Amino acid sequence: MASVDPASAPEPAPRPFAVPCRRLGWDAPWRWLALGWRDLRRAPGISLAFGAVVVVVSLVVAALAWSLGRFALLATLLSGFVFVAPLLAVGLYCVSRSLERGLAPSLRCSCGMMRRVLGQAGVYALVQGVVILLWSRAGMMLSALWPMEAGDRLALFEYLLVGSGVGAVFAALTFAISAFSLPMIADRDVDMVTACVSSVNAVLRNKPVMLLWGALLVAITALAFATALLGLAVAMPWLAYATWHGYRETLLPNDWPSLE
């Protein structure tokens, strides 16, 4: 049998810059929530354990913000919660990933995945931290460049209108980056830049449906905050599991190897 020269073997096709995605229907966000709730019921112990950590961290941040002021709140978010939250999310995605594969989820598996993607989660946290800093700076510049006189309601209305528009741009950017990027790095051997670009691409190609999904996330989170943060113990695992199912239904990452 003639040997094959490795040099003459065809090179593998290059991967796309962004992971391909599906077109979503209006029923998709509701289905993700239903599947996320199912995962929560199938793994209540580990879900509430992660939820308790989220509640404790949130209460600490709120207490520091109350006692030290707004600037301390920003510093605390950047140095603490923004860097802890991605790792907690990856741990929760590992639960849904295990259930999907017919395996029993465990803290050991979740913690192992958190350690494995520590570097990528750090890149994600850095990106989000930069966005938050730019968001805060934009608000400060708007206050400095938009003088208002006492009693001038028109100027106040214009200030609030422009400020809301600027805030909406940064909020949309943050949402687009985070929609599917973290679940992907918990599932595939992919760099965070590709994951973020793929997430933004999927959101842009499904703007109406993703707008509904974002509204549902905000509404459920607001209800959790209305319970003095205690509702986060259930809401955060539920939304994390739903986000995992959203990633699995939206992105098509077959060209990237699966993490084992």
Secondary structure as GFF3:
##gff-version 3
##sequence-region A 1 260
A	DSSP	three_ten_helix	6	8	.	.	.	ID=ss1
A	DSSP	alpha_helix	28	42	.	.	.	ID=ss2
A	DSSP	alpha_helix	44	68	.	.	.	ID=ss3
A	DSSP	alpha_helix	70	76	.	.	.	ID=ss4
A	DSSP	pi_helix	77	81	.	.	.	ID=ss5
A	DSSP	alpha_helix	82	100	.	.	.	ID=ss6
A	DSSP	alpha_helix	107	116	.	.	.	ID=ss7
A	DSSP	alpha_helix	118	145	.	.	.	ID=ss8
A	DSSP	alpha_helix	153	178	.	.	.	ID=ss9
A	DSSP	alpha_helix	181	185	.	.	.	ID=ss10
A	DSSP	alpha_helix	192	205	.	.	.	ID=ss11
A	DSSP	alpha_helix	207	225	.	.	.	ID=ss12
A	DSSP	alpha_helix	232	250	.	.	.	ID=ss13
###
